[in-house]
């Protein structure tokens, strides 16, 4: 029983090594461009949220003062 478990584990690690060799890792410039795109998009979305927050707050303040 221990022999089959040992063989099974070695087969699992061999399969894992095979699967890891199939991974295509992106190059550094691609990662850099994608990072800049994510940060830029996050800044734009944050700016839109801030503007909407100010507009909604102004509207609520206006309605409360009525």
DRENPA-3360 file (N, C-alpha, C; in nm, 2 decimals, always signed):
BEGIN
1 = XXXXXXXX = +0.08/-0.12/+0.00/+0.00/+0.00/+0.00/+0.09/+0.13/+0.00 ~ +0.19/+0.13/+0.08/+0.28/+0.24/+0.08/+0.35/+0.26/-0.05 ~ +0.38/+0.15/-0.12/+0.44/+0.16/-0.25/+0.35/+0.23/-0.35 ~ +0.22/+0.20/-0.35/+0.13/+0.26/-0.45/+0.11/+0.41/-0.41 ~ +0.10/+0.44/-0.29/+0.09/+0.58/-0.25/+0.21/+0.66/-0.29 ~ +0.33/+0.60/-0.27/+0.45/+0.67/-0.31/+0.46/+0.69/-0.46 ~ +0.42/+0.59/-0.53/+0.42/+0.60/-0.68/+0.32/+0.70/-0.72 ~ +0.21/+0.70/-0.66/+0.10/+0.80/-0.69/+0.15/+0.94/-0.67;
9 = XXXXXXXX = +0.22/+0.97/-0.55/+0.27/+1.10/-0.52/+0.38/+1.14/-0.63 ~ +0.46/+1.05/-0.67/+0.56/+1.08/-0.77/+0.50/+1.11/-0.90 ~ +0.39/+1.04/-0.93/+0.32/+1.07/-1.06/+0.25/+1.21/-1.05 ~ +0.20/+1.24/-0.93/+0.13/+1.37/-0.91/+0.23/+1.48/-0.94 ~ +0.35/+1.47/-0.88/+0.45/+1.57/-0.89/+0.50/+1.58/-1.04 ~ +0.51/+1.47/-1.10/+0.55/+1.47/-1.24/+0.45/+1.54/-1.33 ~ +0.32/+1.51/-1.30/+0.21/+1.58/-1.37/+0.21/+1.73/-1.34 ~ +0.24/+1.76/-1.22/+0.24/+1.90/-1.18/+0.36/+1.98/-1.25;
17 = XXXXXXXX = +0.47/+1.91/-1.26/+0.58/+1.97/-1.34/+0.55/+1.99/-1.48 ~ +0.48/+1.89/-1.54/+0.44/+1.90/-1.68/+0.34/+2.02/-1.70 ~ +0.24/+2.03/-1.61/+0.15/+2.14/-1.62/+0.21/+2.28/-1.60 ~ +0.31/+2.29/-1.51/+0.38/+2.41/-1.49/+0.46/+2.45/-1.62 ~ +0.51/+2.35/-1.69/+0.59/+2.38/-1.81/+0.50/+2.43/-1.92 ~ +0.37/+2.41/-1.91/+0.27/+2.46/-2.02/+0.24/+2.61/-1.99 ~ +0.27/+2.66/-1.88/+0.23/+2.80/-1.85/+0.32/+2.90/-1.93 ~ +0.25/+2.99/-1.99/+0.32/+3.09/-2.07/+0.31/+3.22/-1.99;
25 = XXXXXXXX = +0.43/+3.26/-1.94/+0.44/+3.38/-1.85/+0.45/+3.50/-1.94 ~ +0.39/+3.61/-1.91/+0.40/+3.73/-1.99/+0.54/+3.80/-1.96 ~ +0.58/+3.87/-2.06/+0.71/+3.94/-2.05/+0.69/+4.07/-1.97 ~ +0.80/+4.13/-1.93/+0.80/+4.24/-1.84/+0.73/+4.36/-1.90 ~ +0.74/+4.39/-2.03/+0.68/+4.51/-2.09/+0.53/+4.49/-2.09 ~ +0.48/+4.37/-2.11/+0.34/+4.35/-2.11/+0.28/+4.37/-1.98 ~ +0.35/+4.32/-1.87/+0.30/+4.34/-1.74/+0.30/+4.49/-1.70 ~ +0.40/+4.56/-1.75/+0.41/+4.70/-1.72/+0.30/+4.78/-1.78;
33 = XXXXXXXX = +0.27/+4.74/-1.91/+0.16/+4.81/-1.98/+0.02/+4.78/-1.91 ~ +0.00/+4.66/-1.87/-0.12/+4.62/-1.81/-0.14/+4.69/-1.67 ~ -0.03/+4.70/-1.60/-0.03/+4.77/-1.47/-0.06/+4.91/-1.49 ~ -0.01/+4.98/-1.59/-0.04/+5.12/-1.61/-0.19/+5.13/-1.65 ~ -0.24/+5.04/-1.73/-0.38/+5.05/-1.77/-0.47/+5.03/-1.65 ~ -0.44/+4.94/-1.56/-0.52/+4.92/-1.44/-0.52/+5.04/-1.35 ~ -0.40/+5.10/-1.33/-0.39/+5.21/-1.24/-0.46/+5.33/-1.30 ~ -0.45/+5.35/-1.43/-0.51/+5.46/-1.50/-0.67/+5.45/-1.49;
41 = XXXXXXXX = -0.71/+5.33/-1.52/-0.86/+5.30/-1.51/-0.91/+5.32/-1.37 ~ -0.83/+5.28/-1.27/-0.87/+5.30/-1.13/-0.88/+5.45/-1.09 ~ -0.78/+5.53/-1.14/-0.78/+5.67/-1.11/-0.91/+5.74/-1.18 ~ -0.94/+5.70/-1.30/-1.05/+5.76/-1.37/-1.18/+5.72/-1.30 ~ -1.20/+5.59/-1.26/-1.32/+5.55/-1.19/-1.33/+5.62/-1.06 ~ -1.22/+5.64/-0.98/-1.22/+5.71/-0.86/-1.26/+5.85/-0.88 ~ -1.21/+5.92/-0.98/-1.25/+6.06/-1.01/-1.40/+6.07/-1.04 ~ -1.45/+5.98/-1.12/-1.60/+5.98/-1.15/-1.68/+5.96/-1.02;
49 = XXXXXXXX = -1.63/+5.87/-0.93/-1.70/+5.85/-0.80/-1.70/+5.97/-0.72 ~ -1.59/+6.04/-0.71/-1.57/+6.16/-0.63/-1.67/+6.27/-0.69 ~ -1.67/+6.29/-0.82/-1.76/+6.39/-0.88/-1.90/+6.35/-0.85 ~ -1.94/+6.23/-0.87/-2.08/+6.19/-0.84/-2.11/+6.21/-0.69 ~ -2.02/+6.18/-0.60/-2.04/+6.21/-0.46/-2.07/+6.35/-0.43 ~ -1.99/+6.44/-0.49/-2.01/+6.58/-0.46/-2.14/+6.63/-0.52 ~ -2.18/+6.58/-0.64/-2.31/+6.62/-0.70/-2.43/+6.57/-0.61 ~ -2.42/+6.45/-0.57/-2.53/+6.39/-0.49/-2.54/+6.46/-0.35;
57 = XXXXXXXX = -2.42/+6.49/-0.29/-2.42/+6.56/-0.17/-2.48/+6.70/-0.18 ~ -2.44/+6.77/-0.29/-2.50/+6.90/-0.31/-2.65/+6.89/-0.33 ~ -2.70/+6.79/-0.40/-2.85/+6.77/-0.42/-2.92/+6.74/-0.29 ~ -2.86/+6.66/-0.20/-2.92/+6.62/-0.07/-2.92/+6.75/+0.02 ~ -2.81/+6.82/+0.02/-2.80/+6.95/+0.10/-2.91/+7.05/+0.05 ~ -2.93/+7.06/-0.08/-3.02/+7.15/-0.13/-3.16/+7.11/-0.09 ~ -3.20/+6.98/-0.10/-3.33/+6.93/-0.06/-3.35/+6.95/+0.09 ~ -3.25/+6.93/+0.17/-3.27/+6.94/+0.32/-3.30/+7.09/+0.35;
65 = XX = -3.24/+7.18/+0.28/-3.25/+7.32/+0.32/-3.39/+7.37/+0.27 ~ -3.47/+7.30/+0.19/-3.60/+7.35/+0.15/-3.69/+7.35/+0.26;
% end
